[in-house]
Amino acid sequence: MAHEVDLGPFTVGGAHPHFLIAGPCVLESEALALETAAQIAEIAHALGMPYIFKSSYDKANRSSIHSYRGPGLADGLTVLRKVRDQIRVPVLTDIHSAEDAAPAAEVVDVLQIPAFLCRQTDLLVAAANTGRVVNVKKGQFLSPWDMQNVVKKLEETGNRRILLTERGAMFGYNNLVVDMRALPVMRSFGYPVVFDATHSVQLPGGAGTKSAGQREFIRPLACAAAAAGCDGFFMEVHPNPDAALSDGPNMVPLPQLKPLLEQVLRICQAAGKGEEHS
């Protein structure tokens, strides 16, 4: 069974309830962040799911140099602090450089390592040295068992507050597939495992200067992951994904979130969350 990881207001992993990481891909405005966080928090509370708000102050790996990246570190952390204080939920954001780890850790509860950077030793060590929870996205180019090397890098700092997230593997050009075996494989390393239901349907670079996506497959993949056994779900959510400034084609429309989670949780309950998935 996966170790428990303390997030302050709640604990994840082990026999604790399945948790949710959700929010817009990138911070677009303070108003949108607060509104979306409040509505998702209400949904999660009604379903008994511990909730972590997710949004990025900078998306440094956009397909085009002209794509919107976010408000930047200082302004972005100001918004994330307001979400944390006003909505009273933990917050998560990506970091792309070791220098961002310490200032981001002063505000957020979880530092996320993007999939493309999951092997960057300096970035991993800097994030772990803050003492914050570190969520590492499995690289699209890695096998699930290769993530054990990532875990060992983090553990060498003494930090055991680790989450691992599956988000699909490259399958030819501009396409991802999900091998559900990755969930129990990574869970066997001893830490909670999250399924990223929205990036798993991304078509990287599929629209030329930006990524495309297949939103219609979020539900079946999330249901499959619930049956395969995971500790939490990652979903990028937006009130109007078609107008979003990043990753719109693979985000969950906010009005569709509650019925999606209800179905996923029914499957989780039927599948159980014990040693058989470890």
C-alpha positions as CSV (number, residue, x, y, z in Angstrom):
1,M,0.0,0.0,0.0
2,A,1.3,3.5,-0.9
3,H,2.7,5.6,1.9
4,E,0.6,8.3,3.3
5,V,1.6,11.9,2.4
6,D,0.5,14.8,4.6
7,L,-0.8,17.8,2.8
8,G,-1.7,19.9,5.9
9,P,-5.5,19.9,5.8
10,F,-5.7,16.3,4.8
11,T,-3.6,13.2,4.1
12,V,-3.4,11.2,0.8
13,G,-2.4,7.7,0.0
14,G,-2.8,4.5,2.0
15,A,-6.5,3.9,2.8
16,H,-7.4,7.6,2.6
17,P,-10.1,8.7,0.1
18,H,-9.2,9.3,-3.5
19,F,-8.2,13.0,-4.0
20,L,-8.6,15.5,-6.8
21,I,-6.0,17.9,-8.3
22,A,-7.9,20.3,-10.6
23,G,-8.0,23.7,-12.1
24,P,-7.2,25.7,-15.3
25,C,-4.1,24.8,-17.1
26,V,-2.6,28.3,-16.7
27,L,-3.5,31.3,-14.6
28,E,-5.5,33.5,-16.9
29,S,-6.8,36.0,-14.4
30,E,-7.3,36.3,-10.6
31,A,-11.1,36.3,-11.0
32,L,-11.1,33.1,-13.1
33,A,-8.8,31.3,-10.7
34,L,-10.9,32.2,-7.6
35,E,-14.2,31.4,-9.3
36,T,-13.0,28.1,-10.7
37,A,-11.3,27.0,-7.5
38,A,-14.5,27.8,-5.4
39,Q,-16.8,25.8,-7.7
40,I,-14.4,22.8,-7.9
41,A,-14.0,22.9,-4.1
42,E,-17.7,22.9,-3.6
43,I,-18.1,19.9,-5.9
44,A,-15.2,18.0,-4.3
45,H,-16.6,18.7,-0.8
46,A,-20.0,17.3,-1.8
47,L,-18.3,14.1,-3.1
48,G,-16.0,13.7,-0.1
49,M,-12.9,14.2,-2.2
50,P,-9.9,16.1,-0.7
51,Y,-9.1,18.8,-3.2
52,I,-5.9,20.6,-4.4
53,F,-6.2,23.6,-6.7
54,K,-3.9,23.4,-9.7
55,S,-2.8,26.2,-12.1
56,S,0.5,27.3,-13.5
57,Y,2.1,30.8,-13.3
58,D,4.3,29.9,-16.3
59,K,4.0,27.3,-19.0
60,A,7.6,27.3,-20.2
61,N,7.1,24.4,-22.7
62,R,4.5,25.8,-25.0
63,S,4.7,24.7,-28.6
64,S,5.1,28.2,-30.0
65,I,7.1,31.1,-28.7
66,H,4.1,33.3,-29.3
67,S,1.7,31.2,-27.1
68,Y,0.4,32.6,-23.8
69,R,2.6,31.4,-20.9
70,G,1.0,32.9,-17.9
71,P,1.5,35.9,-15.6
72,G,5.0,34.9,-14.4
73,L,6.3,34.0,-11.0
74,A,5.6,37.1,-8.9
75,D,2.1,37.9,-10.2
76,G,1.2,34.2,-10.4
77,L,2.2,33.5,-6.8
78,T,0.1,36.4,-5.7
79,V,-3.0,34.8,-7.3
80,L,-2.2,31.4,-5.9
81,R,-1.8,32.8,-2.4
82,K,-5.3,34.4,-2.7
83,V,-6.8,31.1,-3.9
84,R,-5.1,29.3,-0.9
85,D,-6.2,31.9,1.6
86,Q,-9.7,32.7,0.3
87,I,-10.9,29.3,-0.9
88,R,-8.9,27.5,1.9
89,V,-7.6,24.7,-0.2
90,P,-4.0,23.5,-0.9
91,V,-2.5,24.7,-4.1
92,L,-0.2,23.2,-6.7
93,T,1.9,24.8,-9.5
94,D,4.6,23.7,-12.0
95,I,8.1,24.9,-11.6
96,H,10.5,24.8,-14.6
97,S,13.8,26.0,-13.0
98,A,15.6,25.2,-9.7
99,E,15.6,28.9,-8.9
100,D,11.8,29.0,-8.8
101,A,11.6,26.2,-6.2
102,A,12.2,28.2,-3.0
103,P,9.9,31.2,-3.8
104,A,7.1,29.0,-5.1
105,A,7.4,26.8,-1.9
106,E,6.7,29.9,0.2
107,V,3.2,30.0,-1.3
108,V,2.1,26.6,-2.6
109,D,1.7,23.3,-1.0
110,V,2.7,21.1,-3.9
111,L,5.5,21.7,-6.4
112,Q,4.9,19.9,-9.6
113,I,7.7,18.7,-12.0
114,P,6.6,18.8,-15.6
115,A,6.8,15.5,-17.5
116,F,9.5,16.8,-19.9
117,L,11.7,17.7,-16.9
118,C,11.2,14.6,-14.7
119,R,14.8,13.6,-15.1
120,Q,16.3,17.0,-14.3
121,T,18.3,16.2,-11.2
122,D,18.9,19.8,-10.1
123,L,15.2,20.7,-10.4
124,L,14.1,17.6,-8.5
125,V,16.6,18.2,-5.7
126,A,15.7,21.9,-5.4
127,A,12.0,21.0,-5.2
128,A,12.5,18.3,-2.6
129,N,14.8,20.4,-0.5
130,T,12.0,22.9,0.1
131,G,10.2,20.2,2.2
132,R,7.0,20.7,0.2
133,V,5.2,17.8,-1.4
134,V,6.7,17.1,-4.9
135,N,4.4,15.7,-7.6
136,V,6.4,14.4,-10.6
137,K,4.7,13.8,-13.9
138,K,6.1,10.7,-15.6
139,G,7.8,11.6,-18.8
140,Q,6.1,10.7,-22.0
141,F,9.4,9.1,-23.0
142,L,9.9,6.9,-19.8
143,S,8.7,3.5,-18.8
144,P,6.9,3.4,-15.5
145,W,9.7,1.4,-13.9
146,D,12.2,4.1,-14.9
147,M,10.4,6.4,-12.4
148,Q,12.0,4.6,-9.6
149,N,15.2,6.4,-10.4
150,V,13.3,9.7,-10.0
151,V,12.0,8.6,-6.7
152,K,15.5,7.8,-5.5
153,K,16.7,11.2,-6.4
154,L,14.0,12.8,-4.3
155,E,14.5,10.4,-1.4
156,E,18.2,11.2,-1.3
157,T,17.3,14.7,0.0
158,G,15.4,13.1,2.9
159,N,12.0,14.2,1.5
160,R,9.4,11.4,1.4
161,R,6.5,13.7,0.5
162,I,6.3,12.4,-3.0
163,L,3.5,11.9,-5.5
164,L,3.8,10.3,-9.0
165,T,1.5,11.1,-11.9
166,E,0.8,9.0,-15.0
167,R,0.0,11.1,-18.1
168,G,0.5,8.8,-21.1
169,A,3.4,7.8,-23.3
170,M,4.3,8.9,-26.8
171,F,2.9,6.6,-29.4
172,G,4.3,7.7,-32.8
173,Y,4.0,11.3,-33.8
174,N,1.6,13.7,-32.0
175,N,-0.1,11.0,-30.1
176,L,-0.2,9.5,-26.6
177,V,-1.5,6.2,-25.2
178,V,-1.9,5.1,-21.6
179,D,-0.6,1.8,-20.3
180,M,-2.7,1.2,-17.2
181,R,0.0,-1.1,-15.9
182,A,1.9,2.0,-15.1
183,L,-0.4,2.8,-12.1
184,P,0.3,-0.4,-10.1
185,V,4.0,-0.4,-11.2
186,M,4.6,3.2,-9.9
187,R,2.4,2.6,-6.8
188,S,4.7,-0.3,-5.9
189,F,7.5,2.2,-5.3
190,G,5.6,3.2,-2.1
191,Y,4.1,6.5,-2.9
192,P,0.6,7.7,-3.9
193,V,0.0,7.6,-7.7
194,V,-2.2,10.1,-9.6
195,F,-3.8,9.6,-13.0
196,D,-3.8,12.7,-15.2
197,A,-7.0,12.2,-17.2
198,T,-6.6,15.3,-19.3
199,H,-3.0,15.4,-20.5
200,S,-3.4,11.7,-21.3
201,V,-5.8,12.8,-24.2
202,Q,-3.5,15.5,-25.4
203,L,-2.2,15.4,-29.0
204,P,1.2,17.1,-28.5
205,G,1.9,19.6,-31.2
206,G,-1.1,18.2,-33.0
207,A,-2.4,21.6,-34.1
208,G,0.9,22.8,-35.6
209,T,1.8,25.7,-33.3
210,K,-0.1,24.3,-30.3
211,S,-1.3,21.0,-29.0
212,A,-4.6,19.4,-29.8
213,G,-6.6,17.0,-27.7
214,Q,-9.4,14.5,-27.6
215,R,-11.6,15.6,-24.8
216,E,-14.2,12.8,-25.5
217,F,-11.7,10.2,-24.1
218,I,-11.2,11.8,-20.7
219,R,-14.2,9.9,-19.2
220,P,-13.3,6.3,-20.4
221,L,-9.6,6.7,-19.4
222,A,-10.5,8.1,-16.0
223,C,-12.8,5.2,-15.4
224,A,-10.2,2.7,-16.5
225,A,-7.7,4.3,-14.1
226,A,-10.2,4.1,-11.3
227,A,-10.5,0.4,-11.9
228,A,-6.7,-0.1,-12.3
229,G,-6.1,1.4,-8.9
230,C,-4.7,4.9,-8.2
231,D,-4.8,7.3,-5.2
232,G,-5.9,10.5,-6.9
233,F,-7.0,12.1,-10.2
234,F,-5.5,15.1,-12.0
235,M,-7.9,17.0,-14.3
236,E,-7.5,20.4,-15.9
237,V,-10.8,22.1,-15.6
238,H,-12.1,25.4,-17.2
239,P,-15.5,27.1,-17.3
240,N,-15.2,27.4,-21.1
241,P,-12.3,25.3,-22.4
242,D,-12.8,26.4,-26.0
243,A,-11.9,29.9,-25.0
244,A,-9.0,28.8,-22.7
245,L,-5.5,30.3,-23.3
246,S,-3.8,26.9,-23.0
247,D,-4.7,23.2,-23.4
248,G,-8.4,23.9,-24.1
249,P,-9.0,20.8,-26.3
250,N,-8.1,18.5,-23.5
251,M,-9.7,20.2,-20.5
252,V,-12.9,19.2,-18.7
253,P,-15.7,21.8,-19.0
254,L,-16.6,22.8,-15.4
255,P,-20.3,21.9,-15.8
256,Q,-19.3,18.3,-16.7
257,L,-16.9,17.8,-13.7
258,K,-19.4,16.6,-11.0
259,P,-21.0,13.8,-13.1
260,L,-17.6,12.7,-14.3
261,L,-16.3,12.4,-10.7
262,E,-19.4,10.7,-9.5
263,Q,-18.9,7.9,-12.1
264,V,-15.2,7.6,-11.4
265,L,-15.8,7.4,-7.6
266,R,-18.4,4.6,-8.1
267,I,-15.8,2.6,-9.9
268,C,-13.2,3.4,-7.3
269,Q,-15.5,2.1,-4.6
270,A,-16.2,-1.1,-6.5
271,A,-12.5,-1.7,-7.2
272,G,-11.3,-1.0,-3.7
273,K,-8.0,0.6,-2.7
274,G,-6.1,-2.0,-0.9
275,E,-3.0,-4.2,-1.2
276,E,-4.2,-5.7,-4.4
277,H,-3.3,-2.5,-6.2
278,S,0.1,-2.1,-4.7
